[in-house]
């Protein structure tokens, strides 16, 4: 796996796609996919309907030097695919830990894309984390399966607020210990 430094965030290559930092040109596809209620309701932070300007602000935050989260686009242009098929992010936490979050556009569901992206991020370990955490809504077993497939261990039940649902939703929490 090759890592190239771009805007203090690496490009992480896989066989069929790259995880690369966000670009302003990603706004259209991100807005198209994030506007889909099926995506928004499985995240804590995407509102539905998506307010005007929110995607532009999201991309700007993802490109900022002082960000607390690195966000990568799943980009398959090298294999003739789409420029954005989904997003994956690592949010910095204390004690050499981070939290992974991801979503994949519905057209790419059930293709192994999420598992491959999470596994690539684990192998690259761009933040040199000792532990990565994740949580998924309990009504999203496919996302839980991605985590367990990638070696995450179940920690317990919790709950998180979902902006699009306007409610607190039951979650499953996972962690993955990484080699130093």
C-alpha positions as CSV (number, residue, x, y, z in Angstrom):
1,X,0.0,0.0,0.0
2,X,1.4,3.4,-1.0
3,X,1.0,6.6,1.0
4,X,1.5,10.0,-0.6
5,X,1.3,13.1,1.5
6,X,-1.2,15.7,0.2
7,X,-2.3,18.6,2.4
8,X,-0.8,16.9,5.4
9,X,-3.2,13.9,4.8
10,X,-2.0,10.8,3.0
11,X,-3.6,9.2,-0.1
12,X,-4.2,5.6,0.7
13,X,-4.2,3.3,-2.3
14,X,-6.1,0.0,-2.7
15,X,-6.3,-2.1,-5.8
16,X,-9.6,-0.8,-7.0
17,X,-9.8,2.7,-5.5
18,X,-7.9,5.4,-3.5
19,X,-8.8,7.0,-0.3
20,X,-7.8,10.6,-0.9
21,X,-8.3,14.0,0.8
22,X,-11.4,16.0,-0.1
23,X,-11.4,18.5,-2.9
24,X,-13.9,21.3,-3.6
25,X,-14.9,19.5,-6.8
26,X,-16.3,16.7,-4.6
27,X,-19.2,18.9,-3.3
28,X,-21.7,17.9,-6.0
29,X,-21.4,14.1,-5.5
30,X,-21.2,14.4,-1.7
31,X,-24.4,16.6,-1.8
32,X,-26.1,14.2,-4.1
33,X,-25.4,11.2,-1.9
34,X,-25.7,12.9,1.5
35,X,-29.1,14.2,0.5
36,X,-30.4,10.6,0.3
37,X,-32.4,9.9,3.4
38,X,-31.0,6.3,3.5
39,X,-27.5,7.8,4.1
40,X,-28.5,10.6,6.4
41,X,-30.5,8.5,8.8
42,X,-27.6,6.1,9.3
43,X,-25.3,8.9,10.5
44,X,-25.3,11.1,13.6
45,X,-24.4,14.3,11.8
46,X,-26.0,14.6,8.3
47,X,-29.3,16.5,8.5
48,X,-32.3,15.5,6.2
49,X,-33.2,17.4,4.3
50,X,-29.7,18.7,3.7
51,X,-29.7,22.5,4.2
52,X,-28.2,24.7,1.4
53,X,-24.5,25.4,1.9
54,X,-23.9,22.5,4.3
55,X,-21.9,20.4,1.9
56,X,-19.7,23.4,1.0
57,X,-19.1,24.0,4.7
58,X,-18.4,20.3,5.3
59,X,-15.8,20.1,2.5
60,X,-14.2,23.4,3.8
61,X,-13.9,21.9,7.3
62,X,-12.5,18.7,5.9
63,X,-9.8,20.7,4.0
64,X,-8.9,23.0,6.9
65,X,-5.4,22.8,8.4
66,X,-6.8,23.0,11.9
67,X,-9.3,20.2,11.5
68,X,-9.9,17.5,14.1
69,X,-10.9,14.9,11.6
70,X,-9.3,13.6,8.4
71,X,-11.9,12.8,5.7
72,X,-11.1,10.7,2.6
73,X,-13.2,10.3,-0.5
74,X,-13.4,6.8,-1.9
75,X,-12.2,7.6,-5.4
76,X,-12.2,4.9,-8.1
77,X,-11.2,7.0,-11.1
78,X,-8.0,5.0,-11.4
79,X,-10.1,1.9,-12.3
80,X,-12.6,3.8,-14.4
81,X,-15.1,4.3,-11.6
82,X,-16.7,7.3,-9.9
83,X,-14.7,10.1,-8.3
84,X,-16.7,9.8,-5.0
85,X,-18.4,6.5,-4.0
86,X,-18.5,7.3,-0.3
87,X,-16.5,8.9,2.5
88,X,-14.5,7.6,5.4
89,X,-13.1,9.7,8.3
90,X,-10.9,9.4,11.4
91,X,-11.8,11.8,14.2
92,X,-8.9,12.5,16.6
93,X,-9.4,11.6,20.2
94,X,-7.0,11.8,23.1
95,X,-4.5,9.1,24.1
96,X,-3.5,8.1,20.6
97,X,-7.0,7.0,19.6
98,X,-9.5,8.0,16.9
99,X,-13.0,7.2,15.9
100,X,-13.8,5.9,12.3
101,X,-17.0,6.8,10.5
102,X,-18.0,6.1,7.0
103,X,-20.8,6.0,4.5
104,X,-21.1,4.5,1.0
105,X,-23.5,5.7,-1.7
106,X,-26.4,3.3,-2.1
107,X,-25.5,2.5,-5.7
108,X,-22.3,0.9,-4.2
109,X,-23.9,-1.0,-1.3
110,X,-23.1,-4.7,-1.1
111,X,-19.9,-4.4,-3.1
112,X,-17.5,-4.7,-0.2
113,X,-16.4,-1.1,-0.6
114,X,-16.9,-0.1,3.0
115,X,-15.0,-3.2,4.3
116,X,-12.2,-2.5,1.9
117,X,-12.0,1.2,2.9
118,X,-12.0,0.5,6.6
119,X,-9.4,-2.3,6.2
120,X,-7.2,0.0,4.1
121,X,-7.4,2.7,6.8
122,X,-6.5,0.2,9.5
123,X,-3.5,-1.1,7.5
124,X,-2.2,2.4,6.7
125,X,-2.9,3.7,10.3
126,X,-2.2,7.3,9.1
127,X,-2.6,8.8,12.6
128,X,-0.5,6.1,14.2
129,X,-3.3,5.2,16.5
130,X,-3.1,2.5,19.1
131,X,-6.9,2.1,19.1
132,X,-9.7,3.0,16.7
133,X,-13.3,3.1,17.9
134,X,-16.6,3.0,15.9
135,X,-20.3,3.0,16.6
136,X,-23.2,2.1,14.4
137,X,-26.9,2.4,14.9
138,X,-28.5,-0.9,15.9
139,X,-30.8,-0.8,12.9
140,X,-27.8,-0.8,10.6
141,X,-26.5,-4.4,10.9
142,X,-24.7,-4.2,7.6
143,X,-22.4,-1.5,9.0
144,X,-21.8,-3.6,12.1
145,X,-20.8,-6.5,9.9
146,X,-18.2,-4.3,8.1
147,X,-16.6,-3.6,11.5
148,X,-16.5,-7.2,12.7
149,X,-15.2,-8.3,9.3
150,X,-12.4,-5.8,9.8
151,X,-11.5,-7.1,13.2
152,X,-13.4,-4.7,15.5
153,X,-14.5,-6.2,18.8
154,X,-17.9,-5.4,20.3
155,X,-17.7,-3.3,23.4
156,X,-21.3,-2.7,24.3
157,X,-24.5,-0.8,23.7
158,X,-24.8,3.0,23.9
159,X,-26.8,5.7,22.2
160,X,-26.1,8.7,20.0
161,X,-28.2,11.6,18.7
162,X,-29.1,11.5,15.0
163,X,-29.6,14.9,13.5
164,X,-31.7,13.6,10.6
165,X,-33.9,11.5,12.9
166,X,-34.1,14.2,15.5
167,X,-33.8,11.5,18.1
168,X,-31.4,9.5,20.3
169,X,-30.8,6.1,18.6
170,X,-29.4,2.9,20.2
171,X,-25.9,2.0,19.0
172,X,-23.4,-0.8,19.1
173,X,-19.8,0.3,20.0
174,X,-16.7,-1.4,18.7
175,X,-12.9,-1.0,19.0
176,X,-9.9,-2.2,17.2
177,X,-6.5,-2.4,18.7
178,X,-3.7,-1.6,16.3
179,X,-0.1,-2.5,16.3
180,X,2.3,0.3,17.3
